[in-house]
Amino acid sequence: MTPDKPDRDTLRRAALKVAVRISAACAVLVLCLLAAATAYLMYKLAHPSMPSAGSGKAYTYLDSRDLIEGMIVAGLGGVILAGVVGWLSARSAIRPLGEALALQRRFVQDASHELRTPLTILDTRIQLAQRRASPDSATGQDLARIREDAAALTGIVDELLLAATGAAPSTAAPVDVAEAAESVTEGLQELAARQGVDLAFSASGLPLARINPNSLRRAILALADNALAHTRAGGSITISAGTEGSAAVIRVADTGSGITGVDLDRIFERFVRTSGTDEAAARRSFGIGLALVREIAAAAGGTVEVARTGPEGTTMRLALPLARH
């Protein structure tokens, strides 16, 4: 199994880094041995032990310069040999990782490609159903929302396929952050009502950001889903969008119990769990949603952070560079 070009480049750099480290360690060892041997020889040359008369033994004398030159050549040969051994060892150690990366990339490519066909069929069937329903009716509005969700899912599959092929994403056009946040709010209204949570949206200004629309929707959806997961019935969640300085900012504020038992920076790690003495706190987990939000924000040049947390609730802040018209 041969890794794709992006994987080959990554593995080649990793192997080179490992080889350099091994070679450097071996070179330091060789140089230390050479330095010790040189010091010993220089000491012997400075304090020669002359044979006694009539001992009958033959002695050979070498020039100190010849000895030092010979040791330098031997040392360089040892360093080069260490580099070759390090490079071969690194390539051998990295090869299983390359095969695993190739298998993973191939799986994502196959899965993404196979999902596109049923999603296309689903979108076609939704369009056929929309023709038989009035756009202003409840059924027509529900079908429109379902089609938006199917389009978002198709966008996610396309992003996975793009990432698996290693192609560079195209430059994103300015996206209305408030419009995306409002769309997510409308899509979660039914789920929030079922949980007994009041979900509201507010916007100010015209926050625009250069980011893939599907990625932005996924990020906002993950923040809102996390808030719903940690807000009890009777509570409320507010999703707001606006501009702050040179950033388009989205805030998701809930009235949950706050974040405790874990470092606030660590909640953006995958599957981090809170620690606590009570059973409810011990079960609380943040999954991979917040980790994906951080990755999406970083890819767009933005940040995500916990703006506030406490017994009165938590506010997540997603900031993206503001795009001009």
C-alpha positions in Angstrom: 0.0 0.0 0.0 1.5 3.3 -1.2 0.7 6.5 0.7 -0.6 9.5 -1.3 1.7 12.4 -2.0 0.6 14.5 1.0 1.2 11.6 3.3 4.6 10.8 1.6 5.7 14.4 2.1 4.6 14.3 5.8 6.3 11.0 6.4 9.5 12.1 4.6 9.7 15.1 6.9 9.0 13.0 10.0 11.7 10.4 8.9 14.2 13.2 8.2 13.5 14.7 11.7 14.0 11.4 13.4 17.1 10.7 11.3 18.7 14.0 12.2 18.1 13.4 15.9 19.6 10.0 15.8 22.5 11.2 13.7 23.1 14.2 16.1 23.1 11.9 19.1 25.6 9.5 17.4 27.7 12.3 16.2 28.0 13.8 19.7 28.9 10.3 21.0 31.6 9.9 18.3 33.0 13.4 18.9 33.2 12.8 22.6 35.0 9.5 22.1 37.4 11.2 19.6 38.0 14.1 22.1 38.8 11.6 24.9 41.1 9.6 22.6 42.8 12.7 21.3 43.3 14.0 24.9 44.8 10.7 25.9 47.2 10.5 22.9 48.3 14.1 23.5 49.0 13.3 27.1 51.0 10.3 26.0 52.9 12.3 23.4 53.7 14.9 26.0 54.9 12.3 28.5 56.7 9.7 26.4 57.8 6.4 28.0 61.2 5.7 26.6 62.4 2.0 26.5 65.3 1.0 28.6 68.6 0.2 27.0 69.0 -3.4 26.1 65.3 -4.3 26.4 65.4 -6.0 23.0 61.9 -4.7 22.0 61.1 -2.8 18.8 59.2 0.5 19.0 57.5 2.6 16.3 57.1 6.3 16.6 54.3 8.2 14.8 53.9 11.9 14.2 51.2 13.5 16.4 49.8 15.4 13.3 49.3 12.1 11.5 47.4 10.6 14.5 45.1 13.6 14.8 44.4 13.6 11.0 43.6 9.9 11.1 41.2 10.3 14.0 39.4 13.2 12.3 38.9 11.1 9.2 37.7 8.2 11.3 35.3 10.6 13.2 33.8 12.0 9.9 33.3 8.4 8.7 31.6 7.6 11.9 29.3 10.6 11.7 28.4 9.8 8.1 27.7 6.1 9.0 25.6 7.3 11.9 23.5 9.5 9.6 23.0 6.6 7.1 22.0 4.2 9.9 19.7 6.9 11.4 18.0 7.6 8.1 17.4 3.9 7.4 16.1 3.3 10.9 13.8 6.2 10.7 12.3 5.1 7.4 11.8 1.6 8.7 10.1 2.9 11.8 7.8 5.3 9.9 6.7 2.8 7.2 3.8 1.3 9.3 2.6 4.8 10.0 2.5 5.5 6.3 0.5 2.4 5.6 -2.0 3.4 8.4 -2.3 6.9 7.0 -2.9 5.6 3.5 -5.6 3.2 4.8 -7.3 6.0 6.7 -7.3 8.4 3.8 -8.6 5.7 1.4 -11.4 4.9 3.8 -12.5 8.6 4.1 -12.3 8.9 0.3 -14.5 5.8 -0.3 -17.0 6.7 2.5 -17.3 10.3 1.3 -17.8 9.2 -2.3 -20.4 6.6 -1.5 -22.4 9.0 0.7 -22.7 11.6 -2.1 -25.0 9.4 -4.2 -27.7 8.8 -1.5 -27.5 12.4 -0.5 -28.1 13.5 -4.0 -31.1 11.1 -4.3 -32.4 12.5 -0.9 -32.2 16.0 -2.2 -34.1 15.1 -5.4 -36.9 13.4 -3.4 -37.2 16.4 -1.1 -37.6 18.7 -4.2 -40.3 16.4 -5.5 -42.1 16.6 -2.2 -41.8 20.4 -2.2 -43.6 20.6 -5.5 -46.6 18.9 -4.0 -46.7 21.2 -0.9 -47.3 24.9 -0.7 -44.1 26.8 0.3 -46.1 28.8 2.9 -47.6 25.7 4.5 -46.1 24.0 7.6 -45.2 21.0 5.4 -43.5 23.2 2.9 -41.5 25.0 5.5 -40.5 21.7 7.2 -39.4 20.3 3.8 -37.3 23.5 3.2 -35.5 23.0 6.5 -34.9 19.4 5.8 -33.4 20.3 2.4 -31.1 22.8 4.2 -30.0 20.1 6.6 -29.4 17.7 3.6 -27.4 20.4 1.9 -25.3 21.0 5.0 -24.6 17.3 5.3 -23.6 17.2 1.6 -21.2 20.1 2.3 -19.6 18.2 5.2 -19.1 15.1 2.9 -17.5 17.3 0.3 -15.2 18.8 2.9 -14.2 15.3 4.0 -13.5 14.3 0.4 -11.5 17.5 -0.1 -9.5 16.8 3.0 -8.9 13.2 2.1 -7.6 14.1 -1.4 -5.3 16.7 0.1 -6.4 19.4 -2.3 -6.1 23.0 -1.2 -9.4 24.6 -0.3 -10.5 27.5 -2.4 -10.5 31.0 -0.9 -13.8 31.5 0.9 -16.1 34.4 0.0 -17.3 36.7 2.8 -20.1 34.9 4.7 -22.8 36.6 6.8 -22.1 35.2 10.2 -25.4 36.5 11.7 -27.4 34.7 8.9 -25.6 31.4 9.6 -26.2 31.8 13.4 -29.9 32.6 12.8 -30.3 29.5 10.6 -28.8 27.3 13.3 -31.1 28.8 15.9 -34.1 28.1 13.7 -33.0 24.6 13.1 -32.6 23.8 16.8 -35.9 25.4 18.0 -37.8 22.2 18.0 -35.1 20.3 19.8 -34.8 23.1 22.4 -38.6 23.2 22.9 -38.6 19.4 23.4 -36.0 19.8 26.2 -37.9 22.7 27.8 -35.2 25.2 27.0 -35.8 28.7 25.6 -33.6 29.4 22.5 -33.3 33.0 21.3 -31.2 34.8 18.7 -30.0 38.4 18.4 -27.7 40.2 16.0 -26.1 43.6 15.6 -24.3 45.1 12.7 -23.2 43.1 9.6 -20.5 40.6 10.7 -18.8 39.1 7.7 -16.1 36.5 7.8 -14.1 34.6 5.1 -14.9 31.0 6.0 -16.6 28.0 4.4 -20.3 28.4 5.1 -20.7 24.7 6.1 -17.7 24.9 8.4 -19.2 28.0 10.1 -22.6 26.3 10.5 -20.9 23.2 12.0 -19.0 25.4 14.5 -22.1 27.3 15.6 -24.1 24.1 15.7 -21.5 22.4 17.9 -21.5 25.3 20.4 -25.3 25.4 20.5 -25.5 21.6 20.9 -23.0 21.7 23.8 -25.1 24.4 25.5 -28.3 22.3 25.0 -26.5 19.3 26.5 -25.6 21.2 29.7 -28.8 23.3 30.2 -31.6 21.9 32.2 -35.3 22.3 31.5 -36.5 25.8 32.3 -33.2 27.3 31.3 -32.4 29.5 28.3 -29.8 29.8 25.6 -29.0 32.9 23.6 -27.1 32.9 20.3 -25.8 36.4 19.3 -23.8 37.7 16.4 -22.1 41.0 15.9 -18.8 42.8 15.4 -16.2 43.6 18.0 -13.3 45.6 16.7 -11.8 43.8 13.7 -13.6 40.5 14.5 -17.0 38.9 13.7 -18.1 37.4 17.0 -20.6 34.8 17.8 -21.6 34.2 21.5 -23.5 31.2 22.8 -24.7 31.9 26.3 -26.6 29.4 28.4 -28.0 29.3 32.0 -26.4 25.9 32.9 -24.5 25.1 36.0 -21.1 26.3 34.6 -17.9 24.4 33.9 -16.2 22.9 36.9 -13.7 20.2 37.5 -11.6 20.8 34.4 -9.2 23.4 33.1 -11.0 25.8 30.8 -8.4 25.4 28.1 -8.8 21.6 28.1 -12.5 21.6 27.3 -11.4 22.1 23.6 -9.6 18.8 23.7 -11.3 15.7 22.3 -13.4 13.7 24.8 -12.3 15.6 27.8 -14.3 14.8 31.0 -14.8 16.7 34.1 -13.7 15.4 37.5 -16.0 15.7 40.5 -17.2 14.0 43.6 -20.8 13.7 42.5 -22.0 11.3 39.9 -23.4 14.0 37.6 -20.1 15.9 37.4 -18.1 12.7 36.8 -20.3 11.9 33.8 -20.1 15.3 32.2 -18.2 15.1 28.9 -17.5 17.6 26.1 -17.0 15.0 23.3 -15.3 16.2 20.1 -17.7 19.0 19.2 -15.7 21.8 20.9 -12.4 20.3 19.5 -13.9 20.6 16.0 -14.9 24.2 16.7 -11.4 25.1 17.7 -10.0 23.4 14.5 -12.5 25.3 12.3 -11.8 28.6 14.0 -8.0 28.1 13.7 -8.3 27.2 10.0 -10.1 30.5 9.4 -7.6 32.5 11.5 -10.0 32.9 14.4 -10.3 31.7 18.0 -12.8 30.2 20.4 -12.8 30.6 24.1 -14.8 30.4 27.3 -15.8 34.0 27.8 -17.6 33.4 31.1 -18.6 30.5 33.3 -20.1 30.1 36.7 -23.2 29.0 38.6 -25.3 31.4 36.4 -24.2 29.8 33.2 -21.5 29.7 30.5 -20.8 31.9 27.5 -18.7 30.6 24.5 -17.1 33.2 22.2 -16.2 32.4 18.6 -14.2 35.2 16.9 -13.3 35.3 13.2 -11.4 37.9 11.3 -13.8 40.5 10.0 -14.0 40.5 6.1 -14.7 43.7 4.3 -17.2 44.1 1.5 
